Amino acid sequence: MARKIQVSVDHDICVGNAMCITIATNAFKLNDERQAVSADPDGDTEEIIMEAAENCPVAAIKVMDADTGEQLFP
């Protein structure tokens, strides 16, 4: 069984590059300010969400284990 994860985006540093949306098409969407937001952390696999977070050019995406609170990225 896959672990539950929480995904958040720091809007103070998100530049709206949308690389996360290109990679994890179900987990992220753009808000009205063209910044990424977590749409559905269960929408893509953990591996795809981690890839999206790793490819964020400003490291605005935080991924955590929902059960333990362990920070998985960055």
C-alpha positions as a printed Julia matrix, in Angstrom:
74×3 Matrix{Float64}:
  0.0    0.0     0.0
  1.34   3.41   -0.96
  1.91   5.92    1.79
 -0.22   9.05    2.04
  1.64  12.25    1.28
  0.95  15.94    1.77
  2.06  18.42   -0.84
  2.37  22.17   -0.38
  3.65  25.0    -2.54
  5.37  28.07   -1.1
  3.71  30.94   -2.95
  6.35  33.37   -1.73
  8.84  31.72   -4.09
  6.72  29.97   -6.76
  7.31  31.65  -10.12
  4.56  29.86  -12.05
  6.95  27.89  -14.25
  4.35  25.05  -14.31
  6.97  22.31  -14.61
  5.18  20.49  -11.77
  1.93  20.51  -13.73
  3.7   19.2   -16.82
  5.08  16.26  -14.83
  2.3   15.57  -12.29
 -0.76  16.55  -14.28
 -3.28  15.43  -11.66
 -1.51  16.47   -8.47
 -1.05  20.16   -9.32
 -2.97  22.98  -10.96
 -2.44  26.72  -11.4
 -4.36  29.23   -9.31
 -5.58  32.61  -10.56
 -2.13  34.12   -9.94
 -0.56  31.41  -12.16
  1.11  29.76   -9.19
  1.0   26.02   -8.58
 -1.28  24.59   -5.91
 -1.73  21.04   -4.73
 -4.88  19.82   -6.47
 -4.91  16.11   -5.59
 -1.9   14.51   -3.85
 -3.46  11.11   -4.61
 -3.84  11.99   -8.29
 -0.35  10.86   -9.27
  2.09   8.38   -7.79
  4.54   9.46   -5.12
  7.37   8.94   -7.59
  5.82  11.32  -10.12
  5.08  13.94   -7.45
  8.66  13.68   -6.17
  9.93  14.13   -9.74
  7.76  17.24  -10.09
  9.09  18.63   -6.8
 12.69  17.9    -7.79
 12.21  19.7   -11.1
 10.76  22.87   -9.6
 13.31  25.54  -10.58
 12.89  27.42   -7.28
 12.27  24.46   -4.91
  8.83  25.78   -3.95
  7.27  22.33   -3.45
  7.36  20.53   -0.11
  6.4   16.86    0.11
  5.71  15.25    3.5
  4.55  11.86    4.76
  0.97  12.53    5.9
  1.12   9.98    8.71
  4.54  10.65   10.24
  5.13  14.28    9.28
  8.52  13.3     7.85
  9.67  15.76    5.22
 10.41  13.81    2.04
 11.41  16.78   -0.13
 13.33  19.02   -0.06
